[in-house]
Amino acid sequence: MKTKIIYYLKIINVFIILFFVSLVIQSQEQQNPNIIVILVDDLGYSDLSINGGKDIYTPHIDKLFEKGMKFTNFYANCTVCSPTRASLLTGCYPDIAGVPGVIRTHKTNSWGYLRSDLATLPQMLKKAGYKTAIIGKWHLGLESPNKPNQRGFDFFHGFLGDMMDDYWTHLRHGKNYMRLNEQKIEPEGHATDIFSDWAIDYLQNQKDSNSPFFIYLAYNAPHFPIQPPKEWLKKVNKR
């Protein structure tokens, strides 16, 4: 994962105070709001049209920036996948989390092992009464005790490994790492569409639940290989 600059908003003290006051009011209205964290893989700063990108038009993502909060001085913890994910889920620097480099599907070429003694974000949220789900790419271990269901997620529907050699076959070095919890599955379709559909399915299944939920939606895209569906290309070529 390349270095990606997310966005940091510098605000003066009065706005900081107002911000925290609003949080207190919101917390009184809704003690446990639903949470969705979306992580994309290898996205460059200028890939988005809101940041001046000319090759790709990203209107829906742009709206999130326009209506939300921008953090313009907030950086990913590392330039590659596993360390960033380890930091996101543990709140620790990659080296402290035990993942200074990429955890690969090759045992002889893997750099890191997520520490089993560290609490993860989904584990903490479960203690607060949340249902926890990861949809998409895990990339923090292929074996116990570092599989998603063992690190705080009630539900896992996605890809266990590092990267896909093909977005349509979902294979890595000829092996299938697609899982529904512990079960090996063979879904059909483009991985990005599949993960989006699975996330929507999970949301719909939670609509009648009395418990808050946490969804960690982690895409392989736009990481190599570049394999957009033909219908996506048609939309781009029309512009």
Backbone hydrogen bonds in HBPLUS format (Angstrom, degrees):
<---DONOR---> <-ACCEPTOR-->    atom                        ^
c    i                          cat <-CA-CA->   ^        H-A-AA   ^      H-
h    n   atom  resd res      DA  || num        DHA   H-A  angle D-A-AA Bond
n    s   type  num  typ     dist DA aas  dist angle  dist       angle   num
A0006-ILE N   A0074-PHE O   3.10 MM  68  5.57 142.4  2.25 163.6 172.2     1
A0015-PHE N   A0012-ILE O   3.02 MM   3  5.65 125.8  2.32 115.8 128.1     2
A0016-ILE N   A0012-ILE O   3.11 MM   4  6.43 147.9  2.22 147.3 156.7     3
A0016-ILE N   A0013-ASN O   3.07 MM   3  4.92 117.7  2.47  91.1 107.2     4
A0017-ILE N   A0013-ASN O   2.90 MM   4  6.20 159.5  1.94 156.0 160.3     5
A0018-LEU N   A0014-VAL O   3.00 MM   4  6.27 161.5  2.03 144.3 149.3     6
A0019-PHE N   A0015-PHE O   2.82 MM   4  5.90 149.0  1.92 139.3 148.2     7
A0020-PHE N   A0016-ILE O   3.02 MM   4  6.35 160.5  2.06 152.8 156.0     8
A0021-VAL N   A0017-ILE O   2.93 MM   4  6.18 150.2  2.02 148.7 158.0     9
A0022-SER N   A0018-LEU O   2.93 MM   4  6.15 153.7  2.00 145.1 151.8    10
A0023-LEU N   A0019-PHE O   3.01 MM   4  6.37 144.2  2.14 141.1 151.5    11
A0024-VAL N   A0020-PHE O   3.05 MM   4  6.32 152.3  2.13 143.0 149.3    12
A0025-ILE N   A0021-VAL O   3.04 MM   4  6.38 158.2  2.09 149.3 154.9    13
A0026-GLN N   A0022-SER O   2.86 MM   4  6.08 161.8  1.89 149.1 154.3    14
A0027-SER N   A0023-LEU O   2.80 MM   4  5.97 155.0  1.86 147.5 154.7    15
A0028-GLN N   A0024-VAL O   3.04 MM   4  6.29 141.2  2.20 141.1 150.8    16
A0028-GLN N   A0025-ILE O   3.17 MM   3  5.19 125.6  2.48  93.8 107.5    17
A0029-GLU N   A0025-ILE O   3.10 MM   4  6.42 147.1  2.22 143.8 152.7    18
A0029-GLU N   A0026-GLN O   3.09 MM   3  5.05 118.1  2.49  92.6 107.8    19
A0030-GLN N   A0026-GLN O   2.78 MM   4  5.98 157.2  1.83 154.8 161.6    20
A0035-ILE N   A0213-PHE O   2.91 MM 178  6.33 166.2  1.93 158.7 163.4    21
A0215-ILE N   A0035-ILE O   2.83 MM 180  6.27 160.1  1.87 154.9 160.5    22
A0037-VAL N   A0215-ILE O   2.83 MM 178  6.22 165.0  1.85 168.0 173.1    23
A0217-LEU N   A0037-VAL O   2.77 MM 180  6.01 151.5  1.85 159.4 168.6    24
A0039-LEU N   A0217-LEU O   2.89 MM 178  6.27 158.5  1.94 147.9 153.8    25
A0219-TYR N   A0039-LEU O   2.88 MM 180  6.25 153.4  1.96 170.3 178.1    26
A0041-ASP N   A0221-ALA O   2.98 MM 180  5.48 168.2  2.00 130.7 128.9    27
A0047-ASP N   A0044-GLY O   3.12 MM   3  5.20 163.1  2.15 108.4 112.3    28
A0051-ASN N   A0048-LEU O   3.05 MM   3  5.43 147.0  2.16 107.4 117.0    29
A0053-GLY N   A0048-LEU O   2.98 MM   5  5.14 153.2  2.06 138.8 132.4    30
A0052-GLY N   A0049-SER O   3.12 MM   3  5.04 159.9  2.16 107.7 108.1    31
A0062-ASP N   A0058-THR O   2.92 MM   4  6.04 155.3  1.98 151.7 159.9    32
A0063-LYS N   A0059-PRO O   3.06 MM   4  6.29 143.1  2.21 139.6 147.8    33
A0064-LEU N   A0061-ILE O   3.05 MM   3  5.26 125.9  2.35 100.5 114.2    34
A0065-PHE N   A0061-ILE O   3.35 MM   4  6.81 148.8  2.46 146.4 154.2    35
A0065-PHE N   A0062-ASP O   3.09 MM   3  5.21 120.9  2.46  96.8 111.0    36
A0066-GLU N   A0062-ASP O   2.91 MM   4  6.21 159.3  1.95 151.4 157.8    37
A0067-LYS N   A0063-LYS O   2.89 MM   4  5.92 156.2  1.95 150.3 154.6    38
A0068-GLY N   A0064-LEU O   2.92 MM   4  5.48 119.7  2.30 128.0 140.9    39
A0084-THR N   A0081-CYS O   3.07 MM   3  5.53 117.5  2.48 112.4 127.0    40
A0085-ARG N   A0081-CYS O   3.09 MM   4  6.34 161.3  2.13 158.0 164.0    41
A0086-ALA N   A0082-SER O   2.85 MM   4  6.04 158.1  1.90 157.7 164.4    42
A0087-SER N   A0083-PRO O   2.99 MM   4  6.18 158.5  2.03 147.5 152.6    43
A0088-LEU N   A0084-THR O   2.96 MM   4  6.15 157.4  2.01 146.9 153.5    44
A0089-LEU N   A0085-ARG O   3.07 MM   4  6.22 156.6  2.13 147.5 152.3    45
A0090-THR N   A0086-ALA O   3.01 MM   4  6.02 132.7  2.24 140.9 152.7    46
A0091-GLY N   A0087-SER O   2.76 MM   4  5.09 151.9  1.84 139.1 145.0    47
A0121-LEU N   A0089-LEU O   2.67 MM  32  5.13 142.6  1.81 144.0 155.4    48
A0096-ILE N   A0093-TYR O   3.04 MM   3  5.33 116.5  2.45 106.7 122.1    49
A0097-ALA N   A0093-TYR O   2.92 MM   4  6.18 152.2  2.00 156.9 166.0    50
A0099-VAL N   A0094-PRO O   2.87 MM   5  5.11 149.5  1.96 156.5 149.8    51
A0098-GLY N   A0095-ASP O   3.13 MM   3  5.06 148.8  2.23  95.5 105.0    52
A0115-ARG N   A0097-ALA O   3.01 MM  18  5.79 171.4  2.02 154.8 155.5    53
A0113-TYR N   A0098-GLY O   2.76 MM  15  5.37 158.7  1.80 151.9 151.1    54
A0111-TRP N   A0102-VAL O   2.87 MM   9  5.31 166.9  1.89 142.6 143.7    55
A0109-ASN N   A0106-HIS O   3.08 MM   3  5.31 157.9  2.13 108.3 115.3    56
A0124-MET N   A0120-THR O   3.06 MM   4  6.41 155.4  2.12 155.1 161.8    57
A0125-LEU N   A0121-LEU O   2.95 MM   4  6.21 157.6  2.00 154.6 161.5    58
A0126-LYS N   A0122-PRO O   2.91 MM   4  6.04 148.4  2.01 143.2 151.1    59
A0127-LYS N   A0123-GLN O   3.35 MM   4  6.63 147.2  2.47 137.8 145.0    60
A0128-ALA N   A0125-LEU O   2.92 MM   3  4.97 134.5  2.14  96.3 110.0    61
A0130-TYR N   A0125-LEU O   3.03 MM   5  5.41 163.2  2.06 140.9 138.4    62
A0129-GLY N   A0126-LYS O   2.99 MM   3  5.07 160.5  2.03 107.8 111.0    63
A0131-LYS N   A0212-PRO O   2.88 MM  81  6.31 157.8  1.93 149.0 155.1    64
A0214-PHE N   A0131-LYS O   2.75 MM  83  6.12 146.8  1.86 161.2 172.7    65
A0154-ASP N   A0132-THR O   2.95 MM  22  5.29 129.6  2.21 121.8 134.4    66
A0155-PHE N   A0132-THR O   3.16 MM  23  6.49 143.9  2.30 146.8 156.4    67
A0133-ALA N   A0214-PHE O   2.87 MM  81  6.21 152.8  1.94 166.5 174.3    68
A0216-TYR N   A0133-ALA O   2.85 MM  83  6.21 160.3  1.89 154.7 161.3    69
A0134-ILE N   A0155-PHE O   2.93 MM  21  6.34 158.3  1.98 158.7 164.2    70
A0157-HIS N   A0134-ILE O   3.11 MM  23  6.53 161.2  2.14 163.0 168.6    71
A0135-ILE N   A0216-TYR O   2.92 MM  81  6.17 159.0  1.97 142.8 148.9    72
A0218-ALA N   A0135-ILE O   2.86 MM  83  6.24 153.1  1.93 162.0 170.0    73
A0136-GLY N   A0157-HIS O   3.11 MM  21  6.41 155.7  2.17 125.8 132.6    74
A0159-PHE N   A0136-GLY O   2.79 MM  23  5.54 145.9  1.90 115.1 126.1    75
A0137-LYS N   A0218-ALA O   2.71 MM  81  5.22 155.6  1.76 143.1 144.8    76
A0138-TRP N   A0159-PHE O   2.86 MM  21  6.10 154.3  1.92 175.2 175.2    77
A0146-ASN N   A0143-GLU O   2.86 MM   3  5.80 143.8  1.99 133.4 138.2    78
A0150-GLN N   A0147-LYS O   2.87 MM   3  5.38 148.7  1.96 117.9 128.2    79
A0151-ARG N   A0148-PRO O   3.06 MM   3  5.19 157.7  2.11 105.9 113.0    80
A0153-PHE N   A0148-PRO O   3.22 MM   5  5.65 157.7  2.27 154.1 147.8    81
A0181-ASN N   A0156-PHE O   2.57 MM  25  4.62 150.1  1.65 142.6 151.3    82
A0158-GLY N   A0179-ARG O   2.95 MM  21  5.47 147.2  2.06 149.7 159.6    83
A0179-ARG N   A0158-GLY O   2.72 MM  21  5.47 163.1  1.74 161.7 167.6    84
A0160-LEU N   A0177-TYR O   2.84 MM  17  5.20 171.8  1.84 145.1 147.2    85
A0165-ASP N   A0171-LEU O   2.84 MM   6  5.91 169.7  1.85 161.2 164.8    86
A0170-HIS N   A0166-ASP O   2.87 MM   4  5.48 144.4  2.00 141.0 151.2    87
A0191-ALA N   A0167-TYR O   3.03 MM  24  5.33 146.9  2.14 137.8 148.2    88
A0172-ARG N   A0175-LYS O   2.95 MM   3  5.24 157.3  2.00 143.7 150.5    89
A0175-LYS N   A0172-ARG O   2.97 MM   3  5.24 163.7  2.00 111.6 116.9    90
A0185-ILE N   A0178-MET O   3.12 MM   7  5.66 165.2  2.14 130.9 133.5    91
A0180-LEU N   A0183-GLN O   2.83 MM   3  5.11 155.0  1.89 147.1 155.7    92
A0183-GLN N   A0180-LEU O   3.02 MM   3  5.11 155.6  2.08 130.0 125.8    93
A0194-ILE N   A0190-HIS O   2.94 MM   4  6.16 161.5  1.97 157.7 163.9    94
A0195-PHE N   A0191-ALA O   2.92 MM   4  6.11 168.1  1.94 155.7 157.3    95
A0196-SER N   A0192-THR O   3.14 MM   4  6.30 157.9  2.19 142.4 148.7    96
A0197-ASP N   A0193-ASP O   2.90 MM   4  6.12 162.1  1.93 153.0 157.7    97
A0198-TRP N   A0194-ILE O   2.89 MM   4  6.13 158.3  1.94 153.0 159.3    98
A0199-ALA N   A0195-PHE O   2.98 MM   4  6.17 151.9  2.06 144.6 151.8    99
A0200-ILE N   A0196-SER O   3.02 MM   4  6.30 157.2  2.07 148.6 154.6   100
A0201-ASP N   A0197-ASP O   2.88 MM   4  6.14 157.9  1.93 149.2 155.6   101
A0202-TYR N   A0198-TRP O   2.97 MM   4  6.21 154.4  2.04 143.9 150.5   102
A0203-LEU N   A0199-ALA O   2.98 MM   4  6.28 159.5  2.03 148.9 154.2   103
A0204-GLN N   A0200-ILE O   2.95 MM   4  6.21 161.5  1.98 153.6 158.2   104
A0205-ASN N   A0201-ASP O   2.97 MM   4  6.19 148.9  2.07 144.8 153.5   105
A0206-GLN N   A0202-TYR O   3.15 MM   4  6.38 125.5  2.46 139.9 153.3   106
A0206-GLN N   A0203-LEU O   3.11 MM   3  5.22 142.1  2.26  98.8 109.9   107
A0207-LYS N   A0204-GLN O   3.38 MM   3  5.40 164.4  2.41 103.1 107.6   108
A0209-SER N   A0206-GLN O   3.01 MM   3  5.08 162.2  2.04 110.0 115.3   109
A0223-HIS N   A0220-ASN O   3.12 MM   3  5.92 144.6  2.25 127.9 131.4   110
A0232-TRP N   A0229-PRO O   3.01 MM   3  5.40 133.5  2.24 107.3 119.6   111
A0233-LEU N   A0229-PRO O   3.29 MM   4  6.73 154.7  2.36 149.0 155.7   112
A0234-LYS N   A0230-LYS O   2.98 MM   4  6.31 150.8  2.07 150.8 159.0   113
A0235-LYS N   A0231-GLU O   3.35 MM   4  6.53 153.7  2.42 137.1 142.1   114
A0236-VAL N   A0232-TRP O   3.15 MM   4  6.50 154.2  2.22 147.3 154.5   115
A0237-ASN N   A0233-LEU O   2.84 MM   4  6.03 163.8  1.87 155.5 159.8   116
A0238-LYS N   A0234-LYS O   3.17 MM   4  6.29 132.2  2.41 139.5 150.1   117
A0239-ARG N   A0236-VAL O   3.13 MM   3  5.62 152.0  2.21 111.6 119.3   118
